[in-house]
C-alpha cells in the first residue's frame, strides 16, 4: 500500500472523448495538482516531449522496472506498454500535492488495488457517433484503426461502474466545472481537513 498525504485522482475515457483537454486545463488551473507522467514503450508522436508527455523507454528498461516492482500499475494497450512509476508517485504525494493520473480502465483498476482511496473519474463522450466524428476529425488514424478504437471504446465504457464519478463531456465549460468540482470537494473532506480544524479549535 502507498501511504500518501496528497489525494490521488484517476481519470479514464475512450480515445477522443476529450479527456486530455479537460485534464490539461485542470492541472493548469488548480494549484498543487500535478499531472502524472507515465512510462511507455511506444515511440513519441510529433510534438511529444520526453519527460513532459511521457517517459519514453525501451522494452528492456520496462522489463527491468516491472521486475524491480517499479510500477504501481502497468498495462499493454495497442501493442505498447504503459506504467505509472512508483518512486515518482510516492515522492510527489509525500509533498502533500495531489496527483492526477490519466490511465485506461485496466490500469485504473490495478491502481485502485494499490491505492484504495484513489478518486476514480470517467469522462463520457456524448454518443458513439460523436466519438467517431472526433476520431476522424483528428486525422491521425486509418479507418481500420478507428474501428479498433471504437470497439475498444465500447469495452472501456462498460467499465464505468468501477468509477466514483462520471462526467459527460458534451459541453466543454460545464464538463470542466464538474471535473474541477470533484477535485475541490475531495480537498474539503473532513479526513483531509481535520488537522486544519484542530488548529482552529486550539485557538479557542
N, C-alpha and C positions, 0 to 999 in steps of 0.2 A: 504494500500500500504506500502511496505517496502522501506524505503529510504536507499541508500547504495552507498558509495564511491567506493567500490570494484565491479568488474564485477561478474556476475553470469552466469555460463555455465552449461547447462543441456545436458547430453549425454544419449541416449537411443539406444537399439539394441535388436534384438531377442536373447534369450539364446543360447550361443555357437558361437556368431558372433565375439568374440574376444575383446569385449568392455572392460572387466576388465583388460586384459593385456595391452591394449593401455592406459587406464586411470591411472593405477598404474605407468607406465613408465613416463607418462606426469607429474604427481604430484611429482615424484622423480627427474625429470629433470628441471622443470620450477620453478624458485624462486617465492615465495609469491603466490603460488597456493595451496589451501587447499582442500582436499577431504572431502566432506560432509558425515557424518556418519548417516545413517538412523536408526530410531527406528523400531523394528519388533517384532511381537508376535510369530514368528517361533523359534524353538529350534536351538541352534548352531550346525553347521556341524563340523565334525572332523577338527581340526586345526584353527577354527574360535575363535576369542577372543572378549569378551565383551568390548566395548569402542574403539576397533580398526576396526573391520569389521562391526559391528552393535552395537546398544544399544538393548540388548535382554530384553524385558519386558513382563509381563503377560497381559492377556486380560483386567483385571480390571484397570491396570495402563494406558493402551492405551485408554480405555473408558474415564478415568478421563482427560487425556490430550486433547482428542477430545472435551469434554465438556468445558474445560477451554480455547479453542482456541489455544492450544499449538503447533499445526501443521500448517505449511504453506500449505502443501498438504498431503493427505494420501489416500491410495488405498488398496484394497484387491486383492491379487494375489495367485492363487493355494491354497486357503483356509487360507492364513495368511495375516496379515495387515502390511503395511509398511508406515512410515511417516517421513517427514522432520521437525525437531524441530525448531520452530520459534525463540526462545531465542538464541539458539546456532548460527543460521544463521545470525541473526541481529548483535550479538556481534562480530562475525568473520568479517563480511563485514565492520563494523564500524572501524576496524583497517586499512582498505584500501587494505586488501588482497583479492584476487579473490577466488571464491569457485566453485568447480566442483561437480555437483550433478549427480549421477548415478541413474536414476529413469526410470520406464517404461512409456509408452506413455500416459496413463490416468493421472498419477501423473504429467507428464511434462506439459500437458495442464492446469491442475489445478494450477501448479506453475506459469505458464506464466500469469495467471489472476492476481496473487498477485504481480508478478514482470514482467511487460510488456516488459522491455528491456533486459530480460534474453536472452542469445545467445543459440539457440537450435541446437544440433548436433545429427545426426542419423548415426550409424555405419551399413553399409550394408554388408551382407555376399556375397561371390562371386556368390552363387547359392543355390537353395533349397537342391540339392544333397550334396554339400559340407557342408552345415549346419547340415544335418542329420548325415554325417560322423563324424563331430566334436563332436556332441552329443553322438554318440555311442562310440567314442574313449575315452571319459571321464570315461566311465564305471560306472556312478553314477545312471543312470535311467533305469527302465524296458522298454520293448517295448511299453507298454501302456503309460508310462509317456513320452516317446519320441514322440509318436503320438500326445499326448496332447500339448507338447511343439511346435511341428511343426505347428499344427493348430493355436496355439496362435501366432507363429512367423509370419504367413501369415497376421493375423489380425494386428499385430504391424507394419509390412511393409506397409500396406495400409494407415498408418497414416503419412507416410513420407512427404506429402505436408505441414504439420504443422511445419516443421523444416526449419531452415535457412541454414544449411549446411548438405551435405551428403558425408560421407567418405566411399569409397569402400575398405573393408579390404581383398584384395586378395594378396597383397604383404606387409608384416609387416612393413618394413622400410619406404616404400613410404606412407603407410597409416598413420604411426606415424608422418611423416613430414607434411602431410596435416592437421592432427589433431592439431599439435603444432602450425602451421601457423595461424590457426583460433584464438588461444589464443593470440598470439603475435600481430596479426593485430588489434584485439579488443583493446588491450592496447595502440595502437598508434592512435586511433580515436581522432579527433580534440576535441570532447567534454571532453575526458579524459585528453588530453594533454594541454588544454587551460591554466591552472594555470602555467605550466612549460613555455609555450610560453610567457605568460605575464611577468614572472620573467626575462626571457632573454631580452624581449623588454625594460623593465625598466632599464636595464643596459646600454642602449644606450643614 
